[in-house]
Amino acid sequence: MSSTFEKAHNLTISGSGITFGTNVTNYYDHVGGLKGDALDRLREHIAAGSMHDSAERCDAPKCHPETRVAVQDEIVDWILHRDEEEEPKKILWITGPAGTGKTAIAGSIADTCHKKGLLAGGFFFSSFAASANRRSKRCLVATLAYQLVQHDALRDVGEHILSSVERNPAIFVRQLEVQLDQLVLQPLRESRRSPDAPSWPKLIVIDGLDECEADQYNDIARSPRVAPRNKEADQTEILRALVKAANDPLFPFRIIIASRPEPAIQSFFTNIANHTTRKIFLDDKYNPDADMTLFLESKFAEMRRQCQLPASWPSDHVKQTLVHNASGQFIYVATVVRFVEGDLAPPPELLDQVMALRRSDASTNPFAPLDALYAHILNSSPNPLLTVDWLNIIFRYRFLISPSYRSWSMRFVQLFLESFPGEASYVFRGLNSLVRIPPTDDHTSPYSLFHKSVTEFLKDPLRCGDLYVNDSRSLYRSRYLQIWKNKGTATPLSALESADFLDHFLEMVILSLIESPASMGQNFNLFDVGWWVRSQDVCVSQSNCKDSVRHVNNIQWLFLRVHSPCTWSRKCHPACKYVRTEMLKELRKLGWKIPHRLQLLRDTFIHLADVDFSPPAIDSDLRKGR
């Protein structure tokens, strides 16, 4: 009998498993002791969802077969040094307007290079991803370093990366240039192997740079005079670090950066990195119309087979019109396909609805057909303005995120926003072409958007017209206060699920919830302030240091916030007096340290930015997070 592995190639058998291929290995197979600890420490600081083949990106856009061939061929030629430039440039900037397929191209290139052993690593930013670390620079370098460690051809480099982590465990909170130097450049310099080794990978892919948001290092709520950092500063810091690396003679990789041509990014590539950067602008040169036609023909063929539709559906004129309306934006045709594939009506009827939409001339306003499509989809929901409120709360304002800035699950969002059981299904009916909605039995995955252009549409009154909602915070406040009043959700829950929901609910920051005591209404005495305080106290006593600080802050925020609209020249609002009196009474019972009378008197007149609350079980160092 022949062996199972008789014809197997590139096979490795180790103590903990079997690995096929030469591209990526499991470093745990050959790392132990201190190096194993360093690998664990490195892994704690990565954004796993940002990697090109992560589970979180399972539905990420990719180029449809036989589309975007010309641009992909040009990129691969550049990666393999086949360009004819006298001074080859090590950075390629792929740019273009919203919806032109930048992420699809970057993802397809990453997949192709991964299969060929050419991909060293990648980071796919996303402003609406479930993982908050995909919206931040914080995990960028660690994630790239981790992928280098995991690469079979870079064993020697990986050893030096882990040694760097051992020597400096605090490297992950240093500036990006320092991180990149110690976790990538220095290990490359120390490696005994030549950077020109044929087995070494050749490419790093950074996608969605314009979706990287600003890390805030100051507590803006406590220091209102400190201006928040803007995202352009962090995006520029990333670019500076990458350009510095690319200019290092021992840095062996080429870098693809894909983003919209936002002013700060455009300025950087034009004025600072012009001599090291090659640019691909996704315009008519790459014949997107032909690619979109192929995409539509393939998708409509699938619908004809599934629904037994005639071969003549749809007509060539319809497909040509859709491609013309797209104005080079793949997101338009992709959304049309998802809408027509939906279950609101048979595909021919839904396609007829799209073709009947009134819109401005796409040649004068390229977003007009997309805006008309988004408006039609939203208006097909039973209550469009309520649907927009939900979308604003979840995606535009991002109120429903955990203290670690990770999107909460669909189940939690439903329980929080629903005013009656099943309201979420009513609100999102017909929105499957805009929103990824997890299965009903999935209690961990969040809602997510197919494309960030939906939020850009919603926040622009000129684009969304009658669907524009200026402020959805009133709905958010009312839901929060209703849960507080009822001490639970509108949907009946088991004791275990109710406890789990309330744990998350009590973590929610109060600052953005109660902007005025009047928001509690005339029946403010129905809110059991004692219950809320006792629940926070239980969370403090059962939490670790970081979580304890969060719950202590919640108590302080509520105490300060309900008083913020009051002025010294007139009496406090009755709801303010009620909430503060009940809070102080309950905190005294629980043995908390509360502000002394003089501090409370000063707060009445000058609105202190801070008051001292501390639970008996936590010492001062713990309260300050030290």
HELIX and SHEET records of a PDB file:
HELIX    1   1 TYR A   27  ASP A   29  5                                   3    
HELIX    2   2 GLY A   33  ARG A   43  1                                  11    
HELIX    3   3 ALA A   48  SER A   50  5                                   3    
HELIX    4   4 ALA A   55  ARG A   57  5                                   3    
HELIX    5   5 VAL A   69  ILE A   79  1                                  11    
HELIX    6   6 LYS A  102  LYS A  115  1                                  14    
HELIX    7   7 ALA A  132  ARG A  134  5                                   3    
HELIX    8   8 LEU A  140  GLN A  150  1                                  11    
HELIX    9   9 ASP A  152  LEU A  154  5                                   3    
HELIX   10  10 ARG A  155  ARG A  167  1                                  13    
HELIX   11  11 PRO A  169  VAL A  173  5                                   5    
HELIX   12  12 LEU A  176  LEU A  180  1                                   5    
HELIX   13  13 ASP A  181  LEU A  185  3                                   5    
HELIX   14  14 GLN A  186  GLU A  190  1                                   5    
HELIX   15  15 LEU A  209  GLU A  211  5                                   3    
HELIX   16  16 LYS A  231  ALA A  246  1                                  16    
HELIX   17  17 PRO A  263  ASN A  271  1                                   9    
HELIX   18  18 ASN A  274  THR A  276  5                                   3    
HELIX   19  19 ASP A  284  TYR A  286  5                                   3    
HELIX   20  20 PRO A  288  CYS A  307  1                                  20    
HELIX   21  21 ASP A  316  ALA A  326  1                                  11    
HELIX   22  22 PHE A  330  VAL A  340  1                                  11    
HELIX   23  23 PRO A  347  MET A  355  1                                   9    
HELIX   24  24 ALA A  368  ASN A  379  1                                  12    
HELIX   25  25 PRO A  384  LEU A  391  1                                   8    
HELIX   26  26 ASN A  392  ARG A  396  3                                   5    
HELIX   27  27 MET A  410  LEU A  417  1                                   8    
HELIX   28  28 GLU A  423  VAL A  427  1                                   5    
HELIX   29  29 SER A  453  LEU A  458  1                                   6    
HELIX   30  30 PRO A  461  CYS A  464  1                                   4    
HELIX   31  31 GLY A  465  LEU A  467  5                                   3    
HELIX   32  32 ARG A  473  ASN A  486  1                                  14    
HELIX   33  33 ALA A  495  GLU A  507  1                                  13    
HELIX   34  34 PRO A  517  MET A  520  5                                   4    
HELIX   35  35 PHE A  524  LEU A  526  5                                   3    
HELIX   36  36 VAL A  529  GLN A  542  1                                  14    
HELIX   37  37 CYS A  545  ARG A  561  1                                  17    
HELIX   38  38 PRO A  574  LYS A  589  1                                  16    
HELIX   39  39 ARG A  597  ILE A  606  1                                  10    
HELIX   40  40 SER A  620  ARG A  623  1                                   4    
SHEET    1   A 2 LEU A  11  SER A  14  0                                        
SHEET    2   A 2 GLY A  17  PHE A  20 -1                                        
SHEET    1   B 5 LEU A 119  PHE A 124  0                                        
SHEET    2   B 5 LEU A 203  ASP A 207  1                                        
SHEET    3   B 5 ARG A 254  SER A 259  1                                        
SHEET    4   B 5 ILE A  91  THR A  95  1                                        
SHEET    5   B 5 THR A 277  PHE A 281  1                                        
SHEET    1   C 2 VAL A 435  ARG A 436  0                                        
SHEET    2   C 2 SER A 448  LEU A 449 -1                                        
END                                                                             
